[in-house]
Amino acid sequence: MKAAVGDRIIVQGTRPGAARRDGEIVGLHHPDGSPPYDVHWSDDDRVTEYFPGPDARIHHFQHEHGNAPVAAPPHPHLFTD
């Protein structure tokens, strides 16, 4: 899985009653766009470091330089769960 800053990540709950989550990738830890990602979640407005599982997918947006991942420094308000 590869992502770039600005992409959306969607996590579909796999257990009964698990909510679907989505957020914006605001930071990368590796220049090649591999996990983990700093994600700003839409449901609770928090930023966390996230390691995607099999229930996650990336919605890529067209970036200035194609779809190449863009590394960014960690978000200043990074909270980890």
mmCIF file of the N, C-alpha and C atoms, coordinates in Angstrom:
data_MODEL
# 
_entry.id   MODEL 
# 
loop_
_atom_site.group_PDB 
_atom_site.id 
_atom_site.type_symbol 
_atom_site.label_atom_id 
_atom_site.label_alt_id 
_atom_site.label_comp_id 
_atom_site.label_asym_id 
_atom_site.label_entity_id 
_atom_site.label_seq_id 
_atom_site.pdbx_PDB_ins_code 
_atom_site.Cartn_x 
_atom_site.Cartn_y 
_atom_site.Cartn_z 
_atom_site.occupancy 
_atom_site.B_iso_or_equiv 
_atom_site.pdbx_formal_charge 
_atom_site.auth_seq_id 
_atom_site.auth_comp_id 
_atom_site.auth_asym_id 
_atom_site.auth_atom_id 
_atom_site.pdbx_PDB_model_num 
ATOM 1   N N  . MET A 1 1  ? 0.856   -1.171 0.000   1.00 0.00 ? 1  MET A N  1 
ATOM 2   C CA . MET A 1 1  ? 0.000   0.000  0.000   1.00 0.00 ? 1  MET A CA 1 
ATOM 3   C C  . MET A 1 1  ? 0.903   1.235  0.000   1.00 0.00 ? 1  MET A C  1 
ATOM 4   N N  . LYS A 1 2  ? 0.637   2.148  -0.918  1.00 0.00 ? 2  LYS A N  1 
ATOM 5   C CA . LYS A 1 2  ? 1.386   3.399  -1.032  1.00 0.00 ? 2  LYS A CA 1 
ATOM 6   C C  . LYS A 1 2  ? 0.402   4.557  -1.007  1.00 0.00 ? 2  LYS A C  1 
ATOM 7   N N  . ALA A 1 3  ? 0.818   5.655  -0.383  1.00 0.00 ? 3  ALA A N  1 
ATOM 8   C CA . ALA A 1 3  ? -0.051  6.827  -0.272  1.00 0.00 ? 3  ALA A CA 1 
ATOM 9   C C  . ALA A 1 3  ? 0.788   8.085  -0.383  1.00 0.00 ? 3  ALA A C  1 
ATOM 10  N N  . ALA A 1 4  ? 0.112   9.204  -0.534  1.00 0.00 ? 4  ALA A N  1 
ATOM 11  C CA . ALA A 1 4  ? 0.738   10.516 -0.574  1.00 0.00 ? 4  ALA A CA 1 
ATOM 12  C C  . ALA A 1 4  ? -0.049  11.441 0.344   1.00 0.00 ? 4  ALA A C  1 
ATOM 13  N N  . VAL A 1 5  ? 0.614   12.477 0.815   1.00 0.00 ? 5  VAL A N  1 
ATOM 14  C CA . VAL A 1 5  ? -0.069  13.473 1.630   1.00 0.00 ? 5  VAL A CA 1 
ATOM 15  C C  . VAL A 1 5  ? -1.241  14.024 0.823   1.00 0.00 ? 5  VAL A C  1 
ATOM 16  N N  . GLY A 1 6  ? -2.399  14.097 1.447   1.00 0.00 ? 6  GLY A N  1 
ATOM 17  C CA . GLY A 1 6  ? -3.610  14.576 0.785   1.00 0.00 ? 6  GLY A CA 1 
ATOM 18  C C  . GLY A 1 6  ? -4.544  13.463 0.356   1.00 0.00 ? 6  GLY A C  1 
ATOM 19  N N  . ASP A 1 7  ? -4.030  12.226 0.261   1.00 0.00 ? 7  ASP A N  1 
ATOM 20  C CA . ASP A 1 7  ? -4.906  11.095 -0.063  1.00 0.00 ? 7  ASP A CA 1 
ATOM 21  C C  . ASP A 1 7  ? -5.868  10.842 1.095   1.00 0.00 ? 7  ASP A C  1 
ATOM 22  N N  . ARG A 1 8  ? -6.973  10.177 0.791   1.00 0.00 ? 8  ARG A N  1 
ATOM 23  C CA . ARG A 1 8  ? -7.944  9.775  1.819   1.00 0.00 ? 8  ARG A CA 1 
ATOM 24  C C  . ARG A 1 8  ? -7.735  8.305  2.122   1.00 0.00 ? 8  ARG A C  1 
ATOM 25  N N  . ILE A 1 9  ? -7.906  7.941  3.375   1.00 0.00 ? 9  ILE A N  1 
ATOM 26  C CA . ILE A 1 9  ? -7.871  6.541  3.762   1.00 0.00 ? 9  ILE A CA 1 
ATOM 27  C C  . ILE A 1 9  ? -9.240  6.188  4.316   1.00 0.00 ? 9  ILE A C  1 
ATOM 28  N N  . ILE A 1 10 ? -9.782  5.069  3.863   1.00 0.00 ? 10 ILE A N  1 
ATOM 29  C CA . ILE A 1 10 ? -11.096 4.591  4.288   1.00 0.00 ? 10 ILE A CA 1 
ATOM 30  C C  . ILE A 1 10 ? -10.884 3.246  4.955   1.00 0.00 ? 10 ILE A C  1 
ATOM 31  N N  . VAL A 1 11 ? -11.400 3.111  6.168   1.00 0.00 ? 11 VAL A N  1 
ATOM 32  C CA . VAL A 1 11 ? -11.273 1.868  6.918   1.00 0.00 ? 11 VAL A CA 1 
ATOM 33  C C  . VAL A 1 11 ? -12.673 1.341  7.148   1.00 0.00 ? 11 VAL A C  1 
ATOM 34  N N  . GLN A 1 12 ? -12.966 0.217  6.528   1.00 0.00 ? 12 GLN A N  1 
ATOM 35  C CA . GLN A 1 12 ? -14.281 -0.414 6.649   1.00 0.00 ? 12 GLN A CA 1 
ATOM 36  C C  . GLN A 1 12 ? -14.228 -1.405 7.794   1.00 0.00 ? 12 GLN A C  1 
ATOM 37  N N  . GLY A 1 13 ? -15.031 -1.184 8.830   1.00 0.00 ? 13 GLY A N  1 
ATOM 38  C CA . GLY A 1 13 ? -15.050 -2.102 9.963   1.00 0.00 ? 13 GLY A CA 1 
ATOM 39  C C  . GLY A 1 13 ? -15.423 -3.504 9.515   1.00 0.00 ? 13 GLY A C  1 
ATOM 40  N N  . THR A 1 14 ? -14.708 -4.493 10.019  1.00 0.00 ? 14 THR A N  1 
ATOM 41  C CA . THR A 1 14 ? -14.965 -5.878 9.609   1.00 0.00 ? 14 THR A CA 1 
ATOM 42  C C  . THR A 1 14 ? -15.788 -6.650 10.632  1.00 0.00 ? 14 THR A C  1 
ATOM 43  N N  . ARG A 1 15 ? -15.936 -6.082 11.815  1.00 0.00 ? 15 ARG A N  1 
ATOM 44  C CA . ARG A 1 15 ? -16.749 -6.748 12.841  1.00 0.00 ? 15 ARG A CA 1 
ATOM 45  C C  . ARG A 1 15 ? -18.157 -6.183 12.823  1.00 0.00 ? 15 ARG A C  1 
ATOM 46  N N  . PRO A 1 16 ? -19.140 -6.966 13.230  1.00 0.00 ? 16 PRO A N  1 
ATOM 47  C CA . PRO A 1 16 ? -20.511 -6.445 13.318  1.00 0.00 ? 16 PRO A CA 1 
ATOM 48  C C  . PRO A 1 16 ? -20.556 -5.229 14.243  1.00 0.00 ? 16 PRO A C  1 
ATOM 49  N N  . GLY A 1 17 ? -21.170 -4.171 13.769  1.00 0.00 ? 17 GLY A N  1 
ATOM 50  C CA . GLY A 1 17 ? -21.303 -2.950 14.550  1.00 0.00 ? 17 GLY A CA 1 
ATOM 51  C C  . GLY A 1 17 ? -20.107 -2.025 14.481  1.00 0.00 ? 17 GLY A C  1 
ATOM 52  N N  . ALA A 1 18 ? -19.025 -2.436 13.829  1.00 0.00 ? 18 ALA A N  1 
ATOM 53  C CA . ALA A 1 18 ? -17.847 -1.572 13.704  1.00 0.00 ? 18 ALA A CA 1 
ATOM 54  C C  . ALA A 1 18 ? -18.125 -0.475 12.688  1.00 0.00 ? 18 ALA A C  1 
ATOM 55  N N  . ALA A 1 19 ? -17.803 0.739  13.064  1.00 0.00 ? 19 ALA A N  1 
ATOM 56  C CA . ALA A 1 19 ? -18.076 1.885  12.197  1.00 0.00 ? 19 ALA A CA 1 
ATOM 57  C C  . ALA A 1 19 ? -17.011 2.023  11.110  1.00 0.00 ? 19 ALA A C  1 
ATOM 58  N N  . ARG A 1 20 ? -17.417 2.569  9.986   1.00 0.00 ? 20 ARG A N  1 
ATOM 59  C CA . ARG A 1 20 ? -16.501 2.916  8.910   1.00 0.00 ? 20 ARG A CA 1 
ATOM 60  C C  . ARG A 1 20 ? -15.838 4.229  9.294   1.00 0.00 ? 20 ARG A C  1 
ATOM 61  N N  . ARG A 1 21 ? -14.519 4.337  9.087   1.00 0.00 ? 21 ARG A N  1 
ATOM 62  C CA . ARG A 1 21 ? -13.788 5.572  9.382   1.00 0.00 ? 21 ARG A CA 1 
ATOM 63  C C  . ARG A 1 21 ? -13.105 6.057  8.123   1.00 0.00 ? 21 ARG A C  1 
ATOM 64  N N  . ASP A 1 22 ? -12.919 7.357  8.046   1.00 0.00 ? 22 ASP A N  1 
ATOM 65  C CA . ASP A 1 22 ? -12.135 7.900  6.953   1.00 0.00 ? 22 ASP A CA 1 
ATOM 66  C C  . ASP A 1 22 ? -11.365 9.104  7.458   1.00 0.00 ? 22 ASP A C  1 
ATOM 67  N N  . GLY A 1 23 ? -10.283 9.391  6.772   1.00 0.00 ? 23 GLY A N  1 
ATOM 68  C CA . GLY A 1 23 ? -9.464  10.525 7.157   1.00 0.00 ? 23 GLY A CA 1 
ATOM 69  C C  . GLY A 1 23 ? -8.526  10.921 6.040   1.00 0.00 ? 23 GLY A C  1 
ATOM 70  N N  . GLU A 1 24 ? -7.841  12.028 6.258   1.00 0.00 ? 24 GLU A N  1 
ATOM 71  C CA . GLU A 1 24 ? -6.875  12.540 5.288   1.00 0.00 ? 24 GLU A CA 1 
ATOM 72  C C  . GLU A 1 24 ? -5.470  12.205 5.770   1.00 0.00 ? 24 GLU A C  1 
ATOM 73  N N  . ILE A 1 25 ? -4.645  11.720 4.872   1.00 0.00 ? 25 ILE A N  1 
ATOM 74  C CA . ILE A 1 25 ? -3.254  11.454 5.205   1.00 0.00 ? 25 ILE A CA 1 
ATOM 75  C C  . ILE A 1 25 ? -2.531  12.796 5.218   1.00 0.00 ? 25 ILE A C  1 
ATOM 76  N N  . VAL A 1 26 ? -2.004  13.154 6.399   1.00 0.00 ? 26 VAL A N  1 
ATOM 77  C CA . VAL A 1 26 ? -1.353  14.454 6.570   1.00 0.00 ? 26 VAL A CA 1 
ATOM 78  C C  . VAL A 1 26 ? 0.156   14.334 6.753   1.00 0.00 ? 26 VAL A C  1 
ATOM 79  N N  . GLY A 1 27 ? 0.667   13.107 6.874   1.00 0.00 ? 27 GLY A N  1 
ATOM 80  C CA . GLY A 1 27 ? 2.101   12.929 7.026   1.00 0.00 ? 27 GLY A CA 1 
ATOM 81  C C  . GLY A 1 27 ? 2.523   11.516 6.684   1.00 0.00 ? 27 GLY A C  1 
ATOM 82  N N  . LEU A 1 28 ? 3.723   11.405 6.146   1.00 0.00 ? 28 LEU A N  1 
ATOM 83  C CA . LEU A 1 28 ? 4.307   10.110 5.816   1.00 0.00 ? 28 LEU A CA 1 
ATOM 84  C C  . LEU A 1 28 ? 5.559   9.920  6.652   1.00 0.00 ? 28 LEU A C  1 
ATOM 85  N N  . HIS A 1 29 ? 5.882   8.676  6.939   1.00 0.00 ? 29 HIS A N  1 
ATOM 86  C CA . HIS A 1 29 ? 7.096   8.355  7.680   1.00 0.00 ? 29 HIS A CA 1 
ATOM 87  C C  . HIS A 1 29 ? 8.185   7.813  6.762   1.00 0.00 ? 29 HIS A C  1 
ATOM 88  N N  . HIS A 1 30 ? 7.810   7.458  5.524   1.00 0.00 ? 30 HIS A N  1 
ATOM 89  C CA . HIS A 1 30 ? 8.760   6.915  4.556   1.00 0.00 ? 30 HIS A CA 1 
ATOM 90  C C  . HIS A 1 30 ? 8.572   7.626  3.217   1.00 0.00 ? 30 HIS A C  1 
ATOM 91  N N  . PRO A 1 31 ? 9.656   8.010  2.559   1.00 0.00 ? 31 PRO A N  1 
ATOM 92  C CA . PRO A 1 31 ? 9.528   8.744  1.291   1.00 0.00 ? 31 PRO A CA 1 
ATOM 93  C C  . PRO A 1 31 ? 8.873   7.952  0.166   1.00 0.00 ? 31 PRO A C  1 
ATOM 94  N N  . ASP A 1 32 ? 8.827   6.610  0.284   1.00 0.00 ? 32 ASP A N  1 
ATOM 95  C CA . ASP A 1 32 ? 8.189   5.824  -0.775  1.00 0.00 ? 32 ASP A CA 1 
ATOM 96  C C  . ASP A 1 32 ? 6.679   5.702  -0.602  1.00 0.00 ? 32 ASP A C  1 
ATOM 97  N N  . GLY A 1 33 ? 6.111   6.323  0.453   1.00 0.00 ? 33 GLY A N  1 
ATOM 98  C CA . GLY A 1 33 ? 4.663   6.304  0.646   1.00 0.00 ? 33 GLY A CA 1 
ATOM 99  C C  . GLY A 1 33 ? 4.137   5.071  1.342   1.00 0.00 ? 33 GLY A C  1 
ATOM 100 N N  . SER A 1 34 ? 5.036   4.251  1.900   1.00 0.00 ? 34 SER A N  1 
ATOM 101 C CA . SER A 1 34 ? 4.578   3.060  2.614   1.00 0.00 ? 34 SER A CA 1 
ATOM 102 C C  . SER A 1 34 ? 4.188   3.425  4.047   1.00 0.00 ? 34 SER A C  1 
ATOM 103 N N  . PRO A 1 35 ? 3.356   2.578  4.696   1.00 0.00 ? 35 PRO A N  1 
ATOM 104 C CA . PRO A 1 35 ? 2.913   2.854  6.068   1.00 0.00 ? 35 PRO A CA 1 
ATOM 105 C C  . PRO A 1 35 ? 4.086   2.871  7.050   1.00 0.00 ? 35 PRO A C  1 
ATOM 106 N N  . PRO A 1 36 ? 3.874   3.504  8.191   1.00 0.00 ? 36 PRO A N  1 
ATOM 107 C CA . PRO A 1 36 ? 2.631   4.063  8.720   1.00 0.00 ? 36 PRO A CA 1 
ATOM 108 C C  . PRO A 1 36 ? 2.375   5.461  8.174   1.00 0.00 ? 36 PRO A C  1 
ATOM 109 N N  . TYR A 1 37 ? 1.141   5.940  8.422   1.00 0.00 ? 37 TYR A N  1 
ATOM 110 C CA . TYR A 1 37 ? 0.727   7.266  7.986   1.00 0.00 ? 37 TYR A CA 1 
ATOM 111 C C  . TYR A 1 37 ? 0.232   8.062  9.183   1.00 0.00 ? 37 TYR A C  1 
ATOM 112 N N  . ASP A 1 38 ? 0.380   9.389  9.122   1.00 0.00 ? 38 ASP A N  1 
ATOM 113 C CA . ASP A 1 38 ? -0.274  10.271 10.074  1.00 0.00 ? 38 ASP A CA 1 
ATOM 114 C C  . ASP A 1 38 ? -1.604  10.645 9.438   1.00 0.00 ? 38 ASP A C  1 
ATOM 115 N N  . VAL A 1 39 ? -2.696  10.300 10.120  1.00 0.00 ? 39 VAL A N  1 
ATOM 116 C CA . VAL A 1 39 ? -4.037  10.471 9.555   1.00 0.00 ? 39 VAL A CA 1 
ATOM 117 C C  . VAL A 1 39 ? -4.847  11.424 10.421  1.00 0.00 ? 39 VAL A C  1 
ATOM 118 N N  . HIS A 1 40 ? -5.466  12.402 9.777   1.00 0.00 ? 40 HIS A N  1 
ATOM 119 C CA . HIS A 1 40 ? -6.414  13.303 10.432  1.00 0.00 ? 40 HIS A CA 1 
ATOM 120 C C  . HIS A 1 40 ? -7.804  12.716 10.211  1.00 0.00 ? 40 HIS A C  1 
ATOM 121 N N  . TRP A 1 41 ? -8.370  12.119 11.257  1.00 0.00 ? 41 TRP A N  1 
ATOM 122 C CA . TRP A 1 41 ? -9.641  11.405 11.157  1.00 0.00 ? 41 TRP A CA 1 
ATOM 123 C C  . TRP A 1 41 ? -10.813 12.377 11.138  1.00 0.00 ? 41 TRP A C  1 
ATOM 124 N N  . SER A 1 42 ? -11.777 12.118 10.276  1.00 0.00 ? 42 SER A N  1 
ATOM 125 C CA . SER A 1 42 ? -12.933 13.009 10.139  1.00 0.00 ? 42 SER A CA 1 
ATOM 126 C C  . SER A 1 42 ? -13.938 12.849 11.269  1.00 0.00 ? 42 SER A C  1 
ATOM 127 N N  . ASP A 1 43 ? -13.963 11.684 11.923  1.00 0.00 ? 43 ASP A N  1 
ATOM 128 C CA . ASP A 1 43 ? -14.991 11.468 12.939  1.00 0.00 ? 43 ASP A CA 1 
ATOM 129 C C  . ASP A 1 43 ? -14.678 12.109 14.287  1.00 0.00 ? 43 ASP A C  1 
ATOM 130 N N  . ASP A 1 44 ? -13.401 12.239 14.647  1.00 0.00 ? 44 ASP A N  1 
ATOM 131 C CA . ASP A 1 44 ? -13.089 12.826 15.955  1.00 0.00 ? 44 ASP A CA 1 
ATOM 132 C C  . ASP A 1 44 ? -12.067 13.962 15.888  1.00 0.00 ? 44 ASP A C  1 
ATOM 133 N N  . ASP A 1 45 ? -11.680 14.366 14.667  1.00 0.00 ? 45 ASP A N  1 
ATOM 134 C CA . ASP A 1 45 ? -10.788 15.500 14.431  1.00 0.00 ? 45 ASP A CA 1 
ATOM 135 C C  . ASP A 1 45 ? -9.416  15.321 15.078  1.00 0.00 ? 45 ASP A C  1 
ATOM 136 N N  . ARG A 1 46 ? -9.008  14.076 15.305  1.00 0.00 ? 46 ARG A N  1 
ATOM 137 C CA . ARG A 1 46 ? -7.688  13.789 15.871  1.00 0.00 ? 46 ARG A CA 1 
ATOM 138 C C  . ARG A 1 46 ? -6.735  13.358 14.774  1.00 0.00 ? 46 ARG A C  1 
ATOM 139 N N  . VAL A 1 47 ? -5.442  13.497 15.057  1.00 0.00 ? 47 VAL A N  1 
ATOM 140 C CA . VAL A 1 47 ? -4.404  12.997 14.169  1.00 0.00 ? 47 VAL A CA 1 
ATOM 141 C C  . VAL A 1 47 ? -3.698  11.866 14.910  1.00 0.00 ? 47 VAL A C  1 
ATOM 142 N N  . THR A 1 48 ? -3.618  10.708 14.260  1.00 0.00 ? 48 THR A N  1 
ATOM 143 C CA . THR A 1 48 ? -2.942  9.564  14.857  1.00 0.00 ? 48 THR A CA 1 
ATOM 144 C C  . THR A 1 48 ? -2.011  8.922  13.840  1.00 0.00 ? 48 THR A C  1 
ATOM 145 N N  . GLU A 1 49 ? -1.022  8.199  14.358  1.00 0.00 ? 49 GLU A N  1 
ATOM 146 C CA . GLU A 1 49 ? -0.174  7.381  13.505  1.00 0.00 ? 49 GLU A CA 1 
ATOM 147 C C  . GLU A 1 49 ? -0.946  6.097  13.246  1.00 0.00 ? 49 GLU A C  1 
ATOM 148 N N  . TYR A 1 50 ? -1.076  5.714  11.977  1.00 0.00 ? 50 TYR A N  1 
ATOM 149 C CA . TYR A 1 50 ? -1.935  4.590  11.623  1.00 0.00 ? 50 TYR A CA 1 
ATOM 150 C C  . TYR A 1 50 ? -1.192  3.600  10.733  1.00 0.00 ? 50 TYR A C  1 
ATOM 151 N N  . PHE A 1 51 ? -1.260  2.332  11.126  1.00 0.00 ? 51 PHE A N  1 
ATOM 152 C CA . PHE A 1 51 ? -0.742  1.220  10.334  1.00 0.00 ? 51 PHE A CA 1 
ATOM 153 C C  . PHE A 1 51 ? -1.943  0.517  9.715   1.00 0.00 ? 51 PHE A C  1 
ATOM 154 N N  . PRO A 1 52 ? -2.194  0.667  8.412   1.00 0.00 ? 52 PRO A N  1 
ATOM 155 C CA . PRO A 1 52 ? -3.399  0.093  7.807   1.00 0.00 ? 52 PRO A CA 1 
ATOM 156 C C  . PRO A 1 52 ? -3.402  -1.426 7.832   1.00 0.00 ? 52 PRO A C  1 
ATOM 157 N N  . GLY A 1 53 ? -4.599  -1.970 8.038   1.00 0.00 ? 53 GLY A N  1 
ATOM 158 C CA . GLY A 1 53 ? -4.812  -3.406 7.983   1.00 0.00 ? 53 GLY A CA 1 
ATOM 159 C C  . GLY A 1 53 ? -5.517  -3.778 6.691   1.00 0.00 ? 53 GLY A C  1 
ATOM 160 N N  . PRO A 1 54 ? -5.985  -5.022 6.593   1.00 0.00 ? 54 PRO A N  1 
ATOM 161 C CA . PRO A 1 54 ? -6.637  -5.479 5.365   1.00 0.00 ? 54 PRO A CA 1 
ATOM 162 C C  . PRO A 1 54 ? -7.986  -4.820 5.095   1.00 0.00 ? 54 PRO A C  1 
ATOM 163 N N  . ASP A 1 55 ? -8.547  -4.133 6.096   1.00 0.00 ? 55 ASP A N  1 
ATOM 164 C CA . ASP A 1 55 ? -9.834  -3.468 5.925   1.00 0.00 ? 55 ASP A CA 1 
ATOM 165 C C  . ASP A 1 55 ? -9.685  -2.018 5.460   1.00 0.00 ? 55 ASP A C  1 
ATOM 166 N N  . ALA A 1 56 ? -8.454  -1.574 5.170   1.00 0.00 ? 56 ALA A N  1 
ATOM 167 C CA . ALA A 1 56 ? -8.204  -0.184 4.768   1.00 0.00 ? 56 ALA A CA 1 
ATOM 168 C C  . ALA A 1 56 ? -7.925  -0.098 3.273   1.00 0.00 ? 56 ALA A C  1 
ATOM 169 N N  . ARG A 1 57 ? -8.341  1.028  2.689   1.00 0.00 ? 57 ARG A N  1 
ATOM 170 C CA . ARG A 1 57 ? -8.017  1.298  1.288   1.00 0.00 ? 57 ARG A CA 1 
ATOM 171 C C  . ARG A 1 57 ? -7.707  2.780  1.144   1.00 0.00 ? 57 ARG A C  1 
ATOM 172 N N  . ILE A 1 58 ? -6.921  3.096  0.152   1.00 0.00 ? 58 ILE A N  1 
ATOM 173 C CA . ILE A 1 58 ? -6.488  4.473  -0.111  1.00 0.00 ? 58 ILE A CA 1 
ATOM 174 C C  . ILE A 1 58 ? -7.248  5.010  -1.312  1.00 0.00 ? 58 ILE A C  1 
ATOM 175 N N  . HIS A 1 59 ? -7.779  6.212  -1.177  1.00 0.00 ? 59 HIS A N  1 
ATOM 176 C CA . HIS A 1 59 ? -8.386  6.917  -2.306  1.00 0.00 ? 59 HIS A CA 1 
ATOM 177 C C  . HIS A 1 59 ? -7.374  7.974  -2.727  1.00 0.00 ? 59 HIS A C  1 
ATOM 178 N N  . HIS A 1 60 ? -6.703  7.737  -3.860  1.00 0.00 ? 60 HIS A N  1 
ATOM 179 C CA . HIS A 1 60 ? -5.642  8.627  -4.324  1.00 0.00 ? 60 HIS A CA 1 
ATOM 180 C C  . HIS A 1 60 ? -6.226  9.840  -5.027  1.00 0.00 ? 60 HIS A C  1 
ATOM 181 N N  . PHE A 1 61 ? -5.638  10.984 -4.760  1.00 0.00 ? 61 PHE A N  1 
ATOM 182 C CA . PHE A 1 61 ? -5.958  12.206 -5.471  1.00 0.00 ? 61 PHE A CA 1 
ATOM 183 C C  . PHE A 1 61 ? -4.805  12.518 -6.404  1.00 0.00 ? 61 PHE A C  1 
ATOM 184 N N  . GLN A 1 62 ? -5.080  13.166 -7.512  1.00 0.00 ? 62 GLN A N  1 
ATOM 185 C CA . GLN A 1 62 ? -4.025  13.581 -8.424  1.00 0.00 ? 62 GLN A CA 1 
ATOM 186 C C  . GLN A 1 62 ? -3.219  14.676 -7.743  1.00 0.00 ? 62 GLN A C  1 
ATOM 187 N N  . HIS A 1 63 ? -1.914  14.525 -7.698  1.00 0.00 ? 63 HIS A N  1 
ATOM 188 C CA . HIS A 1 63 ? -1.034  15.484 -7.050  1.00 0.00 ? 63 HIS A CA 1 
ATOM 189 C C  . HIS A 1 63 ? -0.277  16.274 -8.110  1.00 0.00 ? 63 HIS A C  1 
ATOM 190 N N  . GLU A 1 64 ? 0.346   17.369 -7.687  1.00 0.00 ? 64 GLU A N  1 
ATOM 191 C CA . GLU A 1 64 ? 1.072   18.237 -8.617  1.00 0.00 ? 64 GLU A CA 1 
ATOM 192 C C  . GLU A 1 64 ? 2.053   17.470 -9.498  1.00 0.00 ? 64 GLU A C  1 
ATOM 193 N N  . HIS A 1 65 ? 2.753   16.516 -8.925  1.00 0.00 ? 65 HIS A N  1 
ATOM 194 C CA . HIS A 1 65 ? 3.780   15.771 -9.653  1.00 0.00 ? 65 HIS A CA 1 
ATOM 195 C C  . HIS A 1 65 ? 3.303   14.352 -9.915  1.00 0.00 ? 65 HIS A C  1 
ATOM 196 N N  . GLY A 1 66 ? 2.122   14.219 -10.450 1.00 0.00 ? 66 GLY A N  1 
ATOM 197 C CA . GLY A 1 66 ? 1.564   12.892 -10.692 1.00 0.00 ? 66 GLY A CA 1 
ATOM 198 C C  . GLY A 1 66 ? 1.049   12.312 -9.397  1.00 0.00 ? 66 GLY A C  1 
ATOM 199 N N  . ASN A 1 67 ? 1.105   10.995 -9.264  1.00 0.00 ? 67 ASN A N  1 
ATOM 200 C CA . ASN A 1 67 ? 0.634   10.357 -8.051  1.00 0.00 ? 67 ASN A CA 1 
ATOM 201 C C  . ASN A 1 67 ? 1.789   9.921  -7.159  1.00 0.00 ? 67 ASN A C  1 
ATOM 202 N N  . ALA A 1 68 ? 2.960   10.497 -7.341  1.00 0.00 ? 68 ALA A N  1 
ATOM 203 C CA . ALA A 1 68 ? 4.112   10.120 -6.526  1.00 0.00 ? 68 ALA A CA 1 
ATOM 204 C C  . ALA A 1 68 ? 3.888   10.551 -5.084  1.00 0.00 ? 68 ALA A C  1 
ATOM 205 N N  . PRO A 1 69 ? 4.226   9.710  -4.131  1.00 0.00 ? 69 PRO A N  1 
ATOM 206 C CA . PRO A 1 69 ? 4.091   10.086 -2.730  1.00 0.00 ? 69 PRO A CA 1 
ATOM 207 C C  . PRO A 1 69 ? 4.962   11.289 -2.408  1.00 0.00 ? 69 PRO A C  1 
ATOM 208 N N  . VAL A 1 70 ? 4.473   12.118 -1.508  1.00 0.00 ? 70 VAL A N  1 
ATOM 209 C CA . VAL A 1 70 ? 5.195   13.297 -1.080  1.00 0.00 ? 70 VAL A CA 1 
ATOM 210 C C  . VAL A 1 70 ? 5.396   13.185 0.419   1.00 0.00 ? 70 VAL A C  1 
ATOM 211 N N  . ALA A 1 71 ? 6.648   13.150 0.858   1.00 0.00 ? 71 ALA A N  1 
ATOM 212 C CA . ALA A 1 71 ? 6.928   13.051 2.289   1.00 0.00 ? 71 ALA A CA 1 
ATOM 213 C C  . ALA A 1 71 ? 6.672   14.397 2.938   1.00 0.00 ? 71 ALA A C  1 
ATOM 214 N N  . ALA A 1 72 ? 6.164   14.360 4.139   1.00 0.00 ? 72 ALA A N  1 
ATOM 215 C CA . ALA A 1 72 ? 5.924   15.573 4.909   1.00 0.00 ? 72 ALA A CA 1 
ATOM 216 C C  . ALA A 1 72 ? 6.375   15.314 6.334   1.00 0.00 ? 72 ALA A C  1 
ATOM 217 N N  . PRO A 1 73 ? 6.739   16.359 7.053   1.00 0.00 ? 73 PRO A N  1 
ATOM 218 C CA . PRO A 1 73 ? 7.119   16.149 8.443   1.00 0.00 ? 73 PRO A CA 1 
ATOM 219 C C  . PRO A 1 73 ? 5.902   15.692 9.242   1.00 0.00 ? 73 PRO A C  1 
ATOM 220 N N  . PRO A 1 74 ? 6.111   14.992 10.355  1.00 0.00 ? 74 PRO A N  1 
ATOM 221 C CA . PRO A 1 74 ? 4.972   14.560 11.174  1.00 0.00 ? 74 PRO A CA 1 
ATOM 222 C C  . PRO A 1 74 ? 4.128   15.747 11.586  1.00 0.00 ? 74 PRO A C  1 
ATOM 223 N N  . HIS A 1 75 ? 2.837   15.527 11.670  1.00 0.00 ? 75 HIS A N  1 
ATOM 224 C CA . HIS A 1 75 ? 1.887   16.566 12.063  1.00 0.00 ? 75 HIS A CA 1 
ATOM 225 C C  . HIS A 1 75 ? 2.235   17.045 13.466  1.00 0.00 ? 75 HIS A C  1 
ATOM 226 N N  . PRO A 1 76 ? 2.225   18.363 13.733  1.00 0.00 ? 76 PRO A N  1 
ATOM 227 C CA . PRO A 1 76 ? 2.635   18.857 15.043  1.00 0.00 ? 76 PRO A CA 1 
ATOM 228 C C  . PRO A 1 76 ? 1.704   18.431 16.178  1.00 0.00 ? 76 PRO A C  1 
ATOM 229 N N  . HIS A 1 77 ? 0.485   18.042 15.872  1.00 0.00 ? 77 HIS A N  1 
ATOM 230 C CA . HIS A 1 77 ? -0.455  17.646 16.917  1.00 0.00 ? 77 HIS A CA 1 
ATOM 231 C C  . HIS A 1 77 ? -0.716  16.149 16.851  1.00 0.00 ? 77 HIS A C  1 
ATOM 232 N N  . LEU A 1 78 ? 0.335   15.386 16.628  1.00 0.00 ? 78 LEU A N  1 
ATOM 233 C CA . LEU A 1 78 ? 0.201   13.936 16.476  1.00 0.00 ? 78 LEU A CA 1 
ATOM 234 C C  . LEU A 1 78 ? -0.099  13.292 17.814  1.00 0.00 ? 78 LEU A C  1 
ATOM 235 N N  . PHE A 1 79 ? -1.193  12.544 17.849  1.00 0.00 ? 79 PHE A N  1 
ATOM 236 C CA . PHE A 1 79 ? -1.559  11.739 19.001  1.00 0.00 ? 79 PHE A CA 1 
ATOM 237 C C  . PHE A 1 79 ? -1.533  10.297 18.562  1.00 0.00 ? 79 PHE A C  1 
ATOM 238 N N  . THR A 1 80 ? -1.035  9.424  19.373  1.00 0.00 ? 80 THR A N  1 
ATOM 239 C CA . THR A 1 80 ? -1.070  8.010  19.030  1.00 0.00 ? 80 THR A CA 1 
ATOM 240 C C  . THR A 1 80 ? -2.022  7.293  19.970  1.00 0.00 ? 80 THR A C  1 
ATOM 241 N N  . ASP A 1 81 ? -2.714  6.317  19.415  1.00 0.00 ? 81 ASP A N  1 
ATOM 242 C CA . ASP A 1 81 ? -3.653  5.540  20.217  1.00 0.00 ? 81 ASP A CA 1 
ATOM 243 C C  . ASP A 1 81 ? -2.947  4.419  20.920  1.00 0.00 ? 81 ASP A C  1 
# 
